[in-house]
Amino acid sequence: MNFELSQRGQQYLEKTRQFIQQHIEPIEADFWHEVHRTNIGGDWTTWQWPSVLEELKAKAKAAGLWNMFLPDETLGAGLTIQEYAHIAEQTGRSLIAPTVFNCNAPDTGNMEVLWRYGSEAQQQQWLMPLLAGEIRSVFCMTEPAVASSDATNMQATAVVDGDEIVLNGRKWWSSGLGDPNARIIIFMAHTPDDSKDRHHQHSMVLVPVNTAGVTIERMLPVFGDYDAPHGHGEVSFDNVRVPVANFIGGPGEGFAIAQGRLGPGRIHHCMRCIGAAEKSLELMIDRGMNRVAFGKPILNLGGNREKVAEARIAIDQARLLTLYAAWKMDNFGNMAAMTEISSIKVVAPNVLEKVVDMAMQIHGGAGMSRDTPLTGFFAQARSLRLADGPDEVHKGVIARIELAKRGYSRRSR
């Protein structure tokens, strides 16, 4: 087992680190001030990104720091999952860096789905503009009326009618739905077929955002913040019709595609959490050593030094576990790394939540404001404990695998 980066991977990592330091960190505070000044409330129809974002994206593309998540050497950087994991950690230190490098969710997962499973026509129409950063995409899976942690509960339908697919249902927490550049939705829905088992009765369908019957009902705030101009929305599909050719991989293939999509994506999420935790720890130390109370730096009061140590231990443990999961995926595939993938999905957001909470406490009132990225990091951590499967589901996966090692099946009591 070797976590050392190749020379190529190290070069990408160092270039990414320098780009963030030189081009993103100096403008990030002003960037978010502009976002919050101009994108007010839930009226997503007026949301816009600050113009500097396109300037940064052009610089990143010119520097070759573009689509680094994609293992294809022609369309992406050709890095392994483990190599990209280190880069994801660096981008996690910033709330806009993933977008600058065209490595942001949900686009990374959607692009990987189209790259792995899309037809040539689908790739030309949707993948290439996404890879160019010309458009954004949305992933619609979670539903408001059912417990969506069990995807077989899904009520939205995708039914074949001649040469068309008829879509009906309501989705929410559809990330990126408010983005002014959102053009395409991947819609996951039930495709009833009595001849197939329950894990072959769901499909992924490509739906242009402006298709008749697609209605964006509202944007949903996270802790009172609409995450504009990205947005997490609720959207209804009322007898939406698209060509049968819009199935990704064919009807009934949705679950298999979802598993392929979620493995690398969880590595990305977890390493970004670790990067955010590192940034939070740095902010915590600087604040704690530069603020004085009762004649001492506040980091020297109330067991705060122990908190620094606890943060360091937790971050390093999470990083090593995530790199191990990435190494295992690179060498043995997603299925061989199921325990590790579920483990990191529990560990990394919880570590970030713990570390950022410590940092917020050290910052006092400033920790509750937008003067630092801490509130954004906290919302990210708490949201990720639900997104892509809640903690409880992942712990259930781990327990099931452990019981199976001892000969106990799903039906064992």
N, C-alpha and C positions, 0 to 999 in steps of 0.2 A: 504494500500500500504506500503510495507516494503522493503527497500533496504539493510537491514542488511544481511551480509553473514552468512551462517550456519557455524558451527565449522569446518566442512570438507572443505568448500569453503575457509575459512580464512586460514586454514593450507596450502592448495594448493597455495594460494596467497603469503603467507609469504615465503614458500619454493621457489617459482618462483622468488620473489624479491631477496632473498639471493643468489640464483644460478646466476642470472644476475650480481649482484655486485661482486661475488667471482670469477666467471669463464669466463664471457663474457666481461664485461667492461674493465678488464685489458689487453685483447688481441685484442679488436676490431679495434683499429687504425692500428695495425700491420697487422691484417687480411685483411683490405681493401687496405692497401698499397700493400700487396702481390697479391691481386686480380687485381689491376690496373697495376701492374708491369708485370704480366704473361699473362693476357687475353687482348690482344691488338686488338682494332678495331672490325670489324664486322665478322671476320673469326671464326664463332662459332665452326667449326670442331676441333679447338685446345683448346677450353675453358675447364678449370678444376677448381674445388673448391680447396682451400688450404686444406692440409691433416688434419689440426687441426679441421676442421668442423666435420669430422667423430668422432674424439676424444670427442668433445663436445657433439655430439649427443649420444654417448655411455654413457657419464656421466649423461646426462639428463634422458635417459631411465632407467639407474640404480637407479636414484633418484625418479623414478615414475612420472617424469614431462614430460609425453609423450602422445600425442593425447588428450590433455586436452579439446579440443573443442568439442569432440564427447560425447553426453549425455549417450551413452551406457556404463554401469558400467563394462562390460567385456572387450570391445574393447577400451574404452576410460576411462575418469575419472568419468563419470556419473554426471557431474555438470549441473546445469540449464544454460540457455542462460545468465541470469543475473550474475550468479556466474562466468562463464567463461569471461564475459565482463570485470571484474576487472583484470583478468589475461591478457587479450588482451591489456589492457592499459599498464601494465608493460612491455610486450614484445614490444610494440610500441616505447619504449624509445631507442630501439636498432634496427639497420637495419638487424641484423642476428639472433636475438633471436627467431623470429617465426620459422625459419628453424631449429634451434637447437632443439626446442621442437616438431618438426614435426607438427607445427600448422600454416603453411605458405600457402598463396594463390598461385596458384589456387587449390592446393592439398586438402585443407580443404573442399572446396565446392565440388570438384570431389569425395572425399571420402564420403561425406555426401550423395551425389546423389546415389552412389553405395550402401551405407548402407541402405538408405531408399527405393530405387527403383530397385536396381540391382537383377538379378537372383542369385541363389546359385552358379552357375558355374561362373558368372561374378565376384562375390565376392571372390571366391577362387582364380581365375586367376589374378585379378587386385587389389581388395580392400586389401587383406591380405598383399601383398608386399608393397603397399602404406602405410598401417598402420605400417609396420615394418620399414619404411624409407629406403627400399632397392631400390626403383625406384621413379621417379617423373612423373607428369602428366601435360597435357596441355588442355586448354578449348578453342575451336575454335567457335566463334560466329560472331564477327565483320567482316564486309566485306568492301573492299576498294571502290567498285563501287556504293554503295548505302548508303543512310542515315540510319545507323544502329541503331540510337536511336529508330526507328520504326522497331521492329523485323519482322513485316509482310512484310517488303521490301526484306527480305532475298532472294538471287538468287541461292545460293548453293542448290543442290538437293540430296535427298536420296530416290531412287526409287527402289522398290522391283522388282527383276527379278528372278523368280523361287525361289530357296532357298538362293539367295544372295541379298545383297543391293548394288546398284551401286551409288557411290558418285561422284559428280562433283561440282567444285566451287573453289573460292579463298577466303582465310581468312587472316586477318592481326591483329596486336596487340594481337597475341596469346601468352600469358605470359607463360614462362617456356620452350618455344620451343628450346632455345639454351642450356638448361641444359644437361650436358653429361649423366645424369641419366634419362632423359625423355624417357619413353617407351610407353605410351598410351595417345591417344587423345580422348577427348569427342567432337564430331563434331555435331553441330546443323545445321539442314538444312530443306528445304521445302520438304514435302512428299505430292505431289498433291493428293487430294481426293475430288471430287465434292460433295460427300454425306455428308461432314463435314463442319462445320463453320470454319472461318479463324484462329481461335485459336486452332484448332485440325488438322492442316495440317503441323505441324513441328515435327521433331523427333530429339532425341539425339542418336548418334551411337558411339560405341566404335571402335576405329581404332588404331591398333598398329602403332607406328611411322615408322617402317621399311616396311610397306605394299607397294606393287608395286603401283605406280601412285601417291604416296605422295611425294611431292618435296618441301623441305624448300628452298624458293627463296632467302631470306635475313633476317638479323636482323635489327630492326628499332631503331635508337638512340632516346633517350628522352633528349632534351636539350644537344645534342652532346655526351651523355653517353649511351653506349650500355647495361648497366645494366648486364654486364657479371659477372659470367657465367650463369645467369638465362635467360635473354634475352626475348625480345618481337619480335616475328617474323611474316613474311609473308609466307604463305604456300599454295600451290596449290594441288587440288585433281583432277586427270585426270582419269576418268573411274576406280576409286578405287573400288575393290570388296571385301566385307567381308560377312560372314554368316548372315542370317536373325536373328540368335540368338544374334547378336551384337546390336540390338535395345535395348535401356534401357527403360523398361516399355511398349514397344510396339510402333508401328508407330503412329504418331499423338499426342503423349503424351509429346512432348518437352516443350510446354508452361507451362503446369501444373507442370512439374518437375523443370523448371527454377524458377518459383515462390517459390517453396519449397526450392530451393537452395539459392536464393538471400536474403531471410529474415535474417537468422542467419549470413550469410556472410557480410551483411551490418553492423550488430552490430560489428563484428570483425574489419572490416575496420575502422569504426568510433571510436571505443575505442583505436585502435592503433594510430589513428590520435591524439587523446587526450593525449596519452602517449608521442608521439613525441612533442606535443605542450608544455607539462610540462617540458620535457627535454630542449626544446628550450628556455623556460622562465628561467630555471635555468642557462643555459649558458649565456643568455642575462644579468642577474643580476650579475653573477660572473665577466663577462668581463667589464660590466659598472662600477663596484665598484673597479676594479683593474687597470683600465686605466685612466690616468689623462690628462686632456686638459684644458688649461687656468687656471691652479691652482686648478681644482676641478675634482673629479671622473666624468666621462662623463655621468654617470646615473643621475647626479645632474644638467645636462645642457639640454636646449632645450625642456623641457616638457617630458623628458624621464621617470621620475617617474610616470607621468600620463599614459604613455604607459604600464608600469608594471601593474598598476591597471586595465587598460582596458584588458590586457591579462588575468589577474586573473579572472575577471568577465566573459569574453567570454569562457574561459576553463571550469569554473564551470557550466555555463549555458549549454554548450554542453554536459558535462558529465551527468548532471541530466536528460536532455532530452533523452539521449541515454539509461541510466539505466531505465527510464520510459518505453521506447520502448521495452527493453528487458523484463521488468516485465510484460508488457501487452502481449507480445508474449508467455511467459511462462504460463500465466494464461488464455489467451483467444484465442491464435493462431495467425498466421501471418495475416490473413485477417482482424482481429479486430484491428491490429496495423498498417494498411496501411499508415495512415496519419503520424504517428510517425516515421515509417521506412523511408518514403520519406523525412520527415523533417530533420532527423539526417544525411541523405546522403547529403543534401545540407549544413547543418550547420557545421558538423565536419571538412570536408576538407577546408572549407572557414575559419574557426577559425584557423586551423593549418597554412594555407597560410598567414593569417594576423600576427600571432604570430612569425612565423619563419622569415617573412619579417622584423619585428621589430628587431629580434635578429641579423639578417644579417647586418642591418644598424648599430647597436651598435658595431658589430665586424669589421666594415670597410672592408678593403681588405681581411682580414682573413675569413670574412663571405662568400666570393665568391670562396674560395679555398676548398680543400678536407681535410684541417686540422681539421675541425669540421664536424659533420653529417648534418649541416644545409642545404647544397645544396641538399643532398639526401632527407631530409625531405621536402624541397620546391618542388622538382620534384614529390615526392609522393603526396603532397597536390594538386598540379595543375593537375596531371594526374587523380586523383580520382574525380575531378570535371567533368570529362568526362566518366571515366570507370564506369561500372554497371549503366549506364544511366546518361546523363548530367543533370546539375542543372535544366535546363528548363523543362525537362520531369518530374522530381520529383515535381517541383512547379505546373506543370499542373495536376498531380495526386491529390495533396493537394487541388487545386482549384476546381477540379471536385467533390471531396468528400464534400467540403464545400457547393458548389452549390446544390448538391443533398439533403443535410440536409434541404435546403429551398424549395425543391420541383422542382428544375430545372434539367431536364435530359440533356444527351449529345446533344440532338437535339434542346434544347432551344436556342433562340437567344437573 
